Amino acid sequence: MEQKEAIGYGAKRNIKDTVFTRLFREKKYLLQLYQSLHPEDTDTTEKDLKTITREPIFLKDITNDLGFSVKDKLFILVEAQSTASVNIIVRSFMYLAHTYQEHFKETEQNLYGTKPVIIPKPELYVIFSCDTSIDKDVLTLSEEFFGGEKTAIEVRVKVITEKNSKGIIEQYILFTKVLDKQVKMYGYTRKAVEETLRICESYDILKEFLKEHEKEVANIMISLYSQEEIREMFIHDIKKESREEVVIEMLKENEDLSKISKYTHLSLEKINEIKARLTNNLQLAGE
């Protein structure tokens, strides 16, 4: 069970998301991200930004892609998603709640006192790097889950796609597009990694970052390719085990072998192997 959980956890973080978190770990790129979101603010500097991304300690910890504060007055949480889903609204709400929880602990504020606590203003964003049918600038909890009805809470997540992206966010999305194309051509291979880095640098896509950290980024991508392969093998094994369990149950019910083959998509040869093992195990149990 521990091995399965570890594999599952590794598969949760895809290549694009990990490059995303690595990119904005550096203050100069984090500032560029902030400036893409708030071009009107020309006074904020790298010193005004503080990373508040939740880092995983245990496998089942709630973690987000990127969180940072601006002058201790603004919390910005950004999720990078390669699959579009309105469930990001709920997840973003959970990330924000945990972020505030940590904030109150660090600042030693009393939520049960009469004095109003100091709470930074929140902003939630999702970057959809994929092609998506979601054609909204903002996703709201009320509209997507309650038919527009007002409830006790409202959550608003601003949507960023290739169409409305700027600056370094646009570069990140272009990076994911190049990566997707190379994976389609070369699969999960070192060649796909090398071509992605080469093309991005030649077209000035995250060029500075990739040039500075080429080996590190390549190792991240290759490592996660390996995890993806492990994940696929794991899923295949699970499917295989599940089908064999179905075969065993149908054999116990004396179902026709051709019917079992039809429902499980296993060959008659494979079904006969399972049948032989089942018969042998039953004989041994009888002894």
N, C-alpha and C positions, 0 to 999 in steps of 0.2 A: 504493500500500500504506500509506503514511504517513497519508493522508487517512482510509482505512478504519479504521486503528487508533485515530485520534483520535476518530472518530465512535463507535466501539465503546466507548472508554473513557468518553466523556461519558454514554452510555446506561447505564453500569453504576450510576451514582449517581442513584437516583430522587428525586423531589421529597420524599417523606416522610423518607428517610434524610438528605437534605441539611438539611432543617429540623431534624431530630433533632440533627445534629452542630452546627448553628448555635446551637440552644437551649442545649446543654450546654457550649458554649464559655465561657459565663459562670459564674463561680464560685457565684453565689447559686442558680442553677438546678441546678448540679452537686451542691451541698450538699443540695438538696431530693431529688435522685435518690438520693444516698447514704442519706439518712434514710428514704426509702421502702424501701430494701433492708435497712437496719439501724436500725429504730426504737428499738432498745434502747440505742443509742449517742447519748447526749445531750451529750457533751463535745466531739465533733469540730466544728471550725469551718472556714470557708472557707480559712483559712491552712494548714490541715492537708492540703488537697487539692492535688494536682499532676497536670495533664493529661499523659498519656503516649501519646496517640493517635498512631499512625504516619501522618505526612503523606506524600502521594505526591510523589516527586521526578521519577521517570520513569514513563511510561505503564504499564509492567508491574510496578510496585512492588506489594508486598503491603501493603494498607492495611485498617485496621479502622474501625468506626464511632466507637467511643468507648473510651478507656482512661484510667484515672486511678489514682493511688496515694493511700493514706491513711496519713499519718504515716510514710511510707517503710517501712511494715510490711505493707501489703496492696495487692495489685494487683487492680483490678476492670476486666474487659473486658466491654463490653455491645454486642451487635449488635441492630439494629432491622431486622426482616425483614417485608416485605409478602407474601412467599410462604414457606409453611412447608416446611422440608426438614431431614431429619436430617443432611444434609451440613454443617450449621452446626457440628456437633461437630468435624469434621476441620478446618474453617476456623479455628475458635476455638483449636484446638490449635496451628495454624501461627502465628496472631497472637500467642499467648502465648509461643511459642518465640522469635519475633523480638523481642518485648518484653523477655524475659530477656536476650537477646543484647545489646540496646542498654543494658540496665541494667548488665551486667558491664563494658561498655566505659566507661560514664560513671563508674562507681565504681572502675574500674581494679583489679578483683579478678582474681586469678590462678586460673583453673580447673585449671591443671596443678600447682598447689602442694599442699602437705600440709595447709594450714590450711583448714578448712571455710569456704566462701563464705557471705556473708549474702544470703539470698534471701527476698524478700517472699512472703507467702502469697497464692496466686491464687484468684480467684473469677470464674467465667465465667457470663454470663447471655445469654439471647436473648429479645427482645421480639417476639412474633408479633402484629403489628397486624391481621392478616387472620383470617378465620374458618378454623379448622384442625381437622382430625380427630385431631391429636396431643393426647392426653389424659394427659399425664405432667407431673409437677412437675420431673422431672430427666431429661435425655437423657444416656445414657452410651455411650461408645465400645464397650464390651464387649457390651452388650445389642443395640445397633442394627447392629453390623457383624460380631460374632463369636459370635452366638447365646448370649451370656452367658458364654462361655469367658474366663477370666482370661488376659491376655497381659502382655507386659513393661510396658505402660503402661495407664493408665486416665484417661479424660477425662470430667468431669461438667459439664454445662451446665444451669443452672437455667432453667426455662421460665416466662416471664411472658406472660399473655394478658389479655384484657379481664376475664375472670372473677376472676383473682387479683391484678389490678393495683391500686395505691393511689397517692394523691397525684399528683405531676407525671407519673408514668408513665401513670397512668390518663388524665390530660388529653391526653397525647401520642397515646395510642391513639384517644381520642375525636376528636381532630383529624384523624387519618387516616380515620376513618369518615365524618366530614363531607366531607372532600376527595373520597373515593371517590364519595359520593352526588352531589356537585356535578359531578364529571367525567362521570358517567353522564347527567346532565341536560343539561349544556352542552358536553361534550367538552373538548378541550384548548384552552380559550379564557380570555381575560381575565375574562369573566363568571364562570367557575368559580372563579377566584382570588378575585375580589372577594366573591362569595357565601360562600366558605369563611371568609374573614377576618371578614366581617360576622356570620355565624352563630356562629362560635367566640367572638367578643367578646361577643355578646349572651347567650350561655349560659355565660360565665365559663370558657371552655376556653382555657387558656394566655393569658388575657386580658391580663395585665400584659406578658408577653413580646411579644405581637402588637401591643399598643398602642405599646410602646417602639420596635419595629422593623418597623412595618407596611410601609413602603415597601421596606425591604431584603428582607423575607420575600416580598413580592409580586414583586419583581424576580427573586429566586431561583427562585420557582415558574414565572414566565413564561419565564425563560431555559431552564429544564429542560423546559418544555412544548415549546419550540422544538427542543431537542435530541431529544425524543421523536419529534417529527414528522420530523426529519431521519433518525432511526434507522429509522422505518417506511418512509420513502422508500428508504433504503439497502437494507433487507431486500427490498423490492419489486423493486428493480433487480437484486439478486442472484438472486432467483427468476426474474425475466424472462430474465436472461443464461443461467441454468442450463437453462431450458426451451428456449431457442433452441439451445443446444449439443446438447440431446437431439434436437431437430428435425433439425439438420444431420447428426448421426450416423445417424438413421433414414433420411434422404433418401439418404445415401451407400449405405445398404443396400437402396435401392429399395423401401422400405416403402410401402404404400398410404397416400395422404394422409388418408383417413378414419380409419385406424388411428392415424396420428400425432396427429391431432386428438383422438382419444379418450384417448390416453395423456398428452398434454401440456396438454389443456384450452385449446388455442389454436384460433382460428377457421381455417377453410380459407383465408380471405383472407390472414390473417397468415402461414400456412404457405407459401402461394404467393409472398408477398413475400420470405420467407427463401430459398425455392427459387430465385427469380430472382436474388437477391444471390449465392447460392452458385454458380449457373451462370455469372454474370458474372465472379466472382472466378476460377473455374476457367479460363474463356476467356482472361482477362488473364494468368494464370500460364502458359498454353500459348503465348502470344505471346512 
